């Protein structure tokens, strides 16, 4: 008599699970659509002429693809120089922050220095400091040293800020690094530097690549501190150029859409290129 009851209960559970999955799937589709709609509107309006935008409005599809607004904005703002500035700063910060995070985490996670927990708290607090609190003293320090209106203070500041987060994350990973591997390397005569370069770095490469992608995108999207330290138009990054030049040069919605599209497209392309690397790194961290 108990068997049919058990079967009915299990059937009810199985029947409820697909319904819950469809509900979750529907919510995810709605969220994805809400996230995608602004990019879609920017994309279609960037390829319209001002006359076509005035007739069809922001929701109408372009009759034919026109790149006049994109070309006009690119030429008026020297956008290729802004792209190059953002690329150099973001790549340098990402590489430098990953390297500094790895060195710090190797000392704290594997070296087990005294006061490791207190040092991690200091790194975490440094990462939580608002940029507004850093702007005033760093501005006068940059002017006193003579590096104001150059990429140097922006690169140094973001390397330090991002490496605080990277040190905290990598230390928790390297704290559980297999000691047998390091012991085998010591037996083979490897010193600390060889252990770091030839043993720890290759095994931790997926996590390092995840940090590299995050640091690059975070730096690319930064606006506040680059706005303060990069005053000249020739030194500005893409977000700063868009924010400053929008009120000076843009006069219609199609050019505004073209500027927004040019600003966000490089970050999207970079993310798509390193998407597999990012997924592999996160999966490797989950498996560990």
ABEGO torsion letter per residue (X at the ends): XAAAAAAAAAAAAAAAAAAAAAAAAAAAAAAAAAAAAAAAAAAAAAABBAAAAAAAEAABBBABBBAAAAAAAAAAAGAAAAAAAAAAAAAAAAAAAAAAAAAAAAAAAAAGBBGAAAAAAAAAAAAABBAAAAAAAAAAAAAAAGABGBAAAAAAAAAAAAAAAAAAAAAAAAAABBAAAAAAAAAAGBBAAAAAAAAAAAAAAAAAAAAAAAAAAAAAABAAAAAAABABAAABBAAAAAAAAAAAABABAAAAAAAAAAAAAAAAAAAAAAAAAAAAAAAAAAAX
